[in-house]
Amino acid sequence: MRRVSHRTAERIDMARLSELLNRKLVERQARQTGLCPVREELFQECFDELIRQVTLNEPEQGLLLLRVRDYKRRLSHSLSELCLVSDEEAAAG
């Protein structure tokens, strides 16, 4: 289980996070174009970390970012469902 750090982020932390994201994208062979579940997962982890860091300094902004993240997740899920239905209809037709 991971523990959440309450230490505020500094510029160097952001540079490290960016480097880590880029390295993981290459290691896991994330596609650079189109839909890519690996890229989606890694960017989501990065965004969650950014939300954590913002929330420590500005709780109201952190809550707003959580709302944005949750909306994006719901939208992404809905679009995936529509694509599946569309694919099924195309295969049946």
ZAMARGU-4260 file (C-alpha; in steps of 0.2 Angstrom, whole numbers, plus 5000, padded with zeros to 4 digits):
<rodrens>
0) 5000/5000/5000 | 5006/5017/4995 | 5007/5032/5008 | 5002/5049/5003 | 5015/5062/5006
5) 5009/5079/5013 | 5025/5088/5007 | 5021/5101/4995 | 5028/5099/4978 | 5042/5110/4971
10) 5048/5114/4953 | 5060/5100/4954 | 5046/5088/4958 | 5037/5093/4943 | 5052/5090/4932
15) 5054/5073/4940 | 5036/5068/4937 | 5037/5074/4919 | 5053/5063/4916 | 5045/5048/4925
20) 5030/5050/4914 | 5040/5051/4898 | 5051/5036/4903 | 5035/5025/4907 | 5027/5030/4891
25) 5042/5023/4882 | 5045/5008/4893 | 5027/5003/4891 | 5027/5006/4872 | 5012/5018/4873
30) 5006/5023/4856 | 5008/5042/4851 | 4992/5043/4841 | 4975/5037/4842 | 4967/5029/4858
35) 4980/5020/4869 | 4975/5012/4885 | 4993/5012/4892 | 4994/5031/4888 | 4977/5034/4896
40) 4982/5025/4912 | 4999/5034/4913 | 4991/5051/4910 | 4978/5047/4923 | 4991/5043/4936
45) 5000/5059/4932 | 4985/5069/4933 | 4980/5061/4950 | 4997/5066/4957 | 4995/5084/4951
50) 4978/5085/4959 | 4986/5078/4975 | 4999/5092/4975 | 4987/5106/4971 | 4975/5100/4984
55) 4989/5101/4998 | 4991/5120/4994 | 4974/5125/4988 | 4960/5113/4993 | 4946/5122/4984
60) 4956/5121/4967 | 4960/5102/4971 | 4941/5099/4973 | 4938/5107/4956 | 4951/5097/4948
65) 4943/5081/4956 | 4927/5086/4948 | 4935/5089/4931 | 4944/5072/4932 | 4928/5063/4937
70) 4919/5071/4923 | 4932/5066/4910 | 4931/5048/4917 | 4913/5047/4915 | 4914/5055/4897
75) 4927/5043/4892 | 4917/5028/4898 | 4902/5034/4889 | 4911/5036/4873 | 4919/5019/4875
80) 4902/5012/4877 | 4896/5021/4861 | 4910/5014/4851 | 4906/4997/4857 | 4888/4998/4852
85) 4893/5006/4835 | 4905/4992/4832 | 4892/4979/4836 | 4879/4987/4825 | 4892/4987/4811
90) 4896/4969/4813 | 4878/4964/4813 | 4873/4974/4798
</rodrens>
